[in-house]
């Protein structure tokens, strides 16, 4: 929990510097009120797409990583060399 709450960790900096700056309202016309709204925050989805493209990951790699650990240290990743 200590790493999760550390404001200097990459995931909190990414949230502050990137995800929180994504204006979800510009996506509102794409969804109907109540029915058809996304199941996840647009900020989370766009943030995941940014990480995926920045690292050159496939969709499968991204979702595997996200399901394994939200606090994964992405700068030290060598796991995907074997996928």
C-alpha positions in Angstrom: 0.0 0.0 0.0 3.0 2.3 0.7 4.0 2.2 -3.0 0.5 2.8 -4.1 0.2 6.0 -2.1 3.6 7.4 -2.9 3.0 10.6 -4.9 6.4 10.3 -6.6 5.8 6.8 -8.1 5.3 6.6 -11.8 1.6 5.5 -11.6 0.7 8.6 -9.5 2.7 10.9 -11.7 1.0 9.4 -14.8 -2.4 9.9 -13.2 -1.6 13.5 -12.3 0.3 14.6 -15.4 -1.6 12.6 -18.1 -4.8 10.9 -17.1 -6.3 13.8 -15.1 -5.8 16.1 -18.0 -8.0 14.0 -20.4 -11.3 15.8 -20.9 -13.9 13.0 -20.8 -16.6 15.5 -21.9 -15.3 15.5 -25.5 -16.2 11.8 -25.7 -19.8 12.4 -24.4 -21.4 12.6 -27.9 -20.2 9.1 -28.6 -22.4 7.6 -25.9 -26.1 7.7 -25.0 -27.1 8.7 -21.5 -27.6 5.6 -19.4 -27.4 3.1 -22.2 -24.2 2.8 -24.2 -21.9 4.5 -21.7 -18.5 2.9 -21.3 -17.9 0.5 -18.5 -14.6 2.1 -17.5 -13.6 5.7 -17.2 -12.5 7.2 -20.5 -9.4 8.5 -18.7 -8.4 4.9 -17.7 -9.0 3.6 -21.2 -7.1 6.4 -22.9 -4.3 6.1 -20.3 -4.0 2.4 -21.1 -3.8 3.2 -24.8 -1.1 5.7 -24.2 1.0 3.2 -22.2 0.4 0.5 -24.8 1.5 2.7 -27.7 4.5 4.2 -25.8 5.8 0.7 -25.0 4.9 -1.0 -28.3 2.7 -3.6 -26.5 0.0 -5.6 -28.1 -3.5 -5.6 -26.7 -2.9 -9.0 -25.1 0.3 -7.8 -23.4 -1.4 -4.7 -22.0 -4.3 -6.6 -20.6 -2.1 -9.3 -19.2 0.0 -6.7 -17.4 -3.0 -4.8 -16.1 -4.5 -8.0 -14.7 -1.2 -9.1 -13.0 -0.4 -6.0 -11.1 -1.4 -2.3 -11.2 1.9 -1.3 -9.5 4.1 -3.0 -12.0 7.4 -1.2 -12.6 7.2 -0.7 -16.3 10.8 0.6 -16.7 12.3 -2.7 -15.7 10.1 -4.9 -17.9 11.7 -7.8 -19.8 8.7 -10.2 -19.4 7.3 -9.5 -22.8 10.4 -10.5 -24.7 9.2 -14.1 -24.1 5.5 -13.6 -25.2 
